[in-house]
Amino acid sequence: MNIKRIILGVAVLGLIGGAIFAYILYSTFFTPNTSFETKEAYVYIPTDSSIDLLKEQLTPYIDNWESFKSAADKKGYLQNIKAGKYRLKKGMNNNELVNSLRSGNLPVKVSFNNQETLQDLAGRIAAQIEADSMALLAAFEDKAFLDENGFNDANKLAVYIPNSYEFFWNTSATRFRDRMLKEYQRFWTKERKDKANALGLSPNEVMALASIVHKETAKVDERPRVAGVYLNRIRKNMLLQADPTVIYAIKKETGNFDTVIKRVLYKDLELDSPYNTYKYLGLPPGPIAMPDITAVDAVLNSEKHNYYYFVANVEKFGYHMFAESLAQHNRNKAQYIRWINSRKIKR
């Protein structure tokens, strides 16, 4: 009889212990453990995060750090914390949270436009991925990278084609740069290379001309005509005389790319710089900005015409008046000069 009681007692204790264990297990893994009210929240886990840094990132989004830590430890996540951007859904339990943080790294959309310097690009990208601007700039300017891939200090801007791209948030500086090189190589298809060759230009020379076209007009539909003007001048062995190159030369000379110049003065045309296309024949040594795809394709598919000159159209803002002869251009230019003087634009 006593033995039966002992066995029964042990069984009851086992059941109670099992129930307690099941309850703890369930509470640890399957009880909701989020603290935000929105449907979802996003958390960014830095590379090489410690448990303390993980706690710092997650605490605003979960109710009970200790229960999460226990579940994460049992699932082996704390020994292999994953960097990246992760989506947390309201009401997730610890099991779901760990699974999301382990395998749910989300891509981010990275965008940039026609930056004038690699410093500007580095700052723009650093605001969108984990890599900081110093690491990005060092990767962009790495001489071994430039030499190996046929670029130099003058044309290094050409590597980066403005667009929107998908990256993981924890992408390193060198991986970002290398991906941009692949995008550049992918962009320069055989068809585009053949068109460049037909113009007597290399891809990097096309990028240099496209950067001028980009700066000359924001009107995409006008870019092929503007490109045609410059190609006509190149064929005639004429100076390009592009104001944006002078503006770039001034900024490069002063080192201040934040300078706003609305009017190029005659004295500016005397600046001794290889970027001053009023002074030096041919294309500048490299792009004066990162031209977007429409500007590059405008060069490759330029409009065929007999225009050699153009000036801003004061009656149709954003567009230009084109001329075949210098006399016609001077009449158009006089109209523009009167307008700019009436606005008292000195610089």
C-alpha positions in Angstrom: 0.0 0.0 0.0 2.8 2.4 0.9 4.5 1.5 -2.4 1.4 2.4 -4.3 1.2 5.7 -2.5 4.8 6.5 -3.3 4.4 5.6 -6.9 1.2 7.7 -7.1 3.0 10.6 -5.4 5.9 10.4 -7.8 3.5 10.3 -10.7 1.6 13.3 -9.4 4.8 15.2 -8.8 5.9 14.2 -12.3 2.7 15.5 -13.8 3.0 18.7 -11.9 6.7 19.1 -12.9 5.8 18.4 -16.5 3.0 20.9 -16.4 5.3 23.5 -14.9 8.0 22.7 -17.5 5.4 22.9 -20.3 4.1 26.2 -19.0 7.6 27.7 -18.8 8.4 26.3 -22.3 5.2 27.7 -23.7 5.7 31.1 -21.9 9.3 31.3 -23.2 8.6 30.5 -26.8 5.0 31.1 -27.6 3.6 34.0 -25.5 3.3 37.2 -27.5 6.3 39.5 -26.7 6.0 42.7 -28.6 5.5 46.2 -27.2 4.6 48.4 -30.2 1.1 49.3 -31.3 1.6 49.5 -35.1 1.1 46.4 -37.3 4.8 46.1 -37.8 8.1 47.7 -36.8 11.6 47.6 -38.2 14.8 47.0 -36.3 18.4 47.4 -37.6 21.0 45.1 -36.1 24.6 46.3 -36.7 27.4 44.0 -37.8 29.2 42.2 -35.0 26.6 43.1 -32.5 27.1 41.9 -28.9 24.2 40.7 -26.7 24.2 44.1 -25.0 23.9 45.9 -28.3 21.2 43.5 -29.4 19.3 44.3 -26.2 19.7 48.0 -26.9 18.2 47.6 -30.4 15.4 45.3 -29.4 14.3 46.7 -26.0 12.0 49.4 -27.6 10.0 46.7 -29.4 9.7 43.8 -26.9 8.0 43.5 -23.6 10.2 41.0 -21.8 13.9 41.0 -22.7 14.8 38.1 -20.3 12.3 35.7 -21.9 13.5 36.7 -25.4 17.1 36.2 -24.3 16.2 32.7 -22.9 14.5 31.7 -26.1 17.2 33.1 -28.3 19.9 31.3 -26.3 18.1 28.0 -26.5 17.7 28.4 -30.3 21.4 29.2 -30.6 20.8 32.7 -32.0 22.9 34.5 -29.4 25.9 32.7 -30.6 25.3 33.9 -34.2 23.6 37.3 -34.1 22.7 38.3 -37.7 23.2 41.9 -38.9 20.6 43.5 -41.1 17.2 45.1 -41.3 14.3 43.0 -39.9 10.6 43.3 -39.8 8.8 42.6 -36.5 5.1 42.0 -36.5 2.8 43.0 -33.7 2.0 40.0 -31.4 5.0 37.9 -32.4 6.2 35.4 -29.8 9.8 34.8 -29.0 10.0 31.8 -31.3 8.8 33.9 -34.2 11.0 36.9 -33.2 14.1 34.7 -33.3 13.2 33.1 -36.6 12.6 36.5 -38.1 15.9 37.9 -36.8 17.7 34.8 -38.0 16.5 34.6 -41.6 14.4 37.6 -42.4 17.1 40.2 -43.5 15.2 42.6 -45.7 16.7 44.5 -48.7 16.6 48.3 -48.6 16.2 50.6 -51.6 19.3 52.8 -52.1 19.0 55.8 -54.4 21.3 58.6 -55.5 21.2 61.2 -58.2 23.9 63.2 -60.1 26.4 63.8 -57.3 29.3 66.0 -58.2 31.9 64.4 -55.9 32.5 61.0 -54.4 32.4 62.7 -51.0 28.8 63.7 -51.7 28.0 60.2 -52.9 29.5 58.7 -49.8 27.4 60.9 -47.5 24.3 60.0 -49.5 24.9 56.3 -49.4 25.9 56.3 -45.7 22.5 57.6 -44.8 20.9 54.5 -46.4 23.1 51.6 -45.5 25.3 50.6 -42.5 28.7 51.5 -44.0 29.8 54.9 -42.9 30.9 57.7 -45.3 34.6 57.4 -44.5 34.7 53.7 -45.3 32.7 54.3 -48.5 34.9 57.2 -49.6 38.1 55.1 -49.0 36.6 52.3 -51.1 35.6 54.6 -53.9 39.0 56.2 -54.1 41.0 53.0 -53.7 43.8 53.3 -56.3 44.2 49.6 -56.8 40.4 49.3 -57.6 40.6 52.2 -60.1 43.7 50.9 -61.8 42.4 47.4 -62.1 39.2 48.5 -63.7 40.4 51.1 -66.1 39.5 54.3 -64.1 41.5 57.1 -62.8 41.1 60.1 -60.5 39.5 62.2 -63.3 36.9 59.7 -64.5 36.1 57.8 -61.3 32.7 59.4 -61.0 31.7 57.4 -64.1 31.5 54.2 -62.1 28.3 55.3 -60.3 25.2 55.5 -62.5 22.3 57.3 -60.6 19.4 55.0 -60.1 17.6 53.0 -57.4 19.1 49.7 -56.3 18.4 47.1 -53.8 21.0 46.3 -51.1 21.0 44.6 -47.7 21.3 47.3 -45.1 24.4 45.7 -43.7 26.3 45.9 -47.0 29.9 46.9 -46.5 31.6 49.8 -48.3 33.6 47.5 -50.6 30.6 45.4 -51.5 28.6 48.5 -52.4 31.4 49.8 -54.6 31.9 46.4 -56.3 28.2 46.1 -56.9 28.2 49.5 -58.6 31.0 48.4 -60.8 28.9 45.4 -61.9 26.0 47.8 -62.6 28.3 49.9 -64.7 29.5 46.9 -66.6 25.9 45.6 -67.0 24.8 49.1 -68.3 27.4 49.2 -71.0 25.9 46.5 -73.2 27.3 45.7 -76.6 24.6 47.8 -78.2 25.6 50.9 -76.1 29.3 50.2 -76.7 28.7 50.0 -80.5 26.8 53.3 -80.4 29.7 54.9 -78.5 32.2 53.5 -81.0 30.1 54.9 -83.9 30.5 58.4 -82.3 34.2 57.9 -82.0 33.9 58.0 -78.2 34.8 55.5 -75.4 32.2 54.7 -72.7 34.0 57.0 -70.3 34.1 59.9 -72.8 30.3 59.3 -73.3 29.9 59.6 -69.6 31.9 62.9 -69.6 29.7 64.4 -72.4 26.5 63.0 -70.8 27.4 64.8 -67.5 27.5 68.1 -69.4 24.2 67.4 -71.1 22.7 66.5 -67.8 23.8 69.8 -66.3 22.7 71.8 -69.3 19.1 70.8 -69.2 16.8 69.0 -66.8 14.3 68.5 -69.6 14.7 64.8 -70.7 13.1 65.4 -74.0 15.6 68.2 -74.9 18.7 66.2 -74.0 19.2 64.5 -77.3 19.1 67.9 -79.1 21.7 69.4 -76.6 23.9 66.3 -77.1 23.6 66.8 -80.8 25.0 70.3 -80.5 28.1 69.2 -78.6 28.7 66.3 -81.0 28.4 68.7 -83.9 31.0 70.9 -82.3 33.3 68.0 -81.6 33.1 67.0 -85.3 34.0 70.5 -86.4 36.9 70.6 -83.9 35.2 73.6 -82.1 35.5 74.4 -78.4 32.6 72.9 -76.5 32.2 76.2 -74.6 29.9 74.6 -72.0 29.1 76.8 -69.0 28.6 73.8 -66.6 32.3 72.8 -67.2 33.4 76.3 -66.1 31.2 76.2 -63.0 32.7 72.8 -62.2 36.2 74.1 -62.8 35.5 77.0 -60.3 34.3 74.6 -57.7 37.2 72.3 -58.1 39.6 75.2 -58.0 38.1 76.6 -54.8 37.4 73.2 -53.3 33.8 74.4 -52.5 31.3 72.3 -54.3 28.4 73.9 -52.3 29.0 77.1 -54.3 25.9 78.2 -56.2 26.7 79.9 -59.5 23.8 81.1 -61.6 25.8 83.2 -64.0 29.2 82.6 -65.6 31.2 85.8 -66.0 33.7 86.6 -68.8 36.5 86.5 -66.2 35.6 82.9 -65.4 36.3 81.9 -68.9 40.0 82.6 -68.4 40.3 80.1 -65.6 43.2 77.8 -66.5 41.7 74.4 -65.9 41.4 71.3 -68.1 37.7 71.4 -67.3 37.3 74.9 -68.8 35.9 74.0 -72.3 36.1 77.7 -73.3 39.9 77.4 -73.0 40.7 73.7 -73.8 39.6 71.8 -76.9 37.6 68.6 -76.6 36.0 66.9 -73.6 37.0 67.5 -70.0 39.2 64.8 -68.4 36.1 63.2 -66.8 32.5 63.7 -65.8 31.6 66.9 -64.0 28.8 65.0 -62.2 27.2 61.5 -62.3 25.0 61.6 -65.3 21.7 59.7 -65.2 20.7 57.1 -67.7 18.6 59.5 -69.8 21.6 61.8 -70.3 23.9 58.9 -71.3 21.3 57.6 -73.7 20.7 61.1 -75.1 24.4 61.1 -76.2 24.2 57.7 -77.6 20.9 58.5 -79.4 21.6 62.2 -80.1 19.4 64.2 -82.4 20.9 64.8 -85.9 20.6 68.5 -86.8 22.7 71.5 -87.8 22.7 73.4 -84.6 26.0 74.6 -83.1 24.7 77.0 -80.4 22.0 77.3 -77.8 21.1 79.6 -75.0 18.3 79.5 -72.3 14.8 80.3 -73.6 13.4 83.0 -71.4 9.9 82.4 -72.7 9.9 78.7 -72.1 11.7 78.2 -68.9 13.8 75.1 -68.6 14.2 74.8 -72.4 16.7 76.5 -74.8 16.8 78.3 -78.1 19.0 76.7 -80.7 20.9 78.3 -83.6 22.8 77.1 -86.6 24.8 80.3 -87.0 26.7 82.6 -84.6 24.7 85.6 -85.8 21.4 83.9 -84.9 22.9 82.7 -81.6 24.0 86.3 -80.7 20.4 87.5 -81.2 19.1 84.8 -79.0 21.8 85.4 -76.4 21.1 89.2 -76.4 17.5 88.4 -75.4 18.8 86.1 -72.6 21.3 88.8 -71.3 18.5 91.4 -71.1 16.4 89.0 -69.1 19.2 88.0 -66.7 20.2 91.6 -66.2 16.5 92.6 -65.5 16.6 90.0 -62.7 19.8 91.6 -61.4 21.6 88.2 -61.3 25.2 89.1 -60.7 26.7 85.6 -60.0 
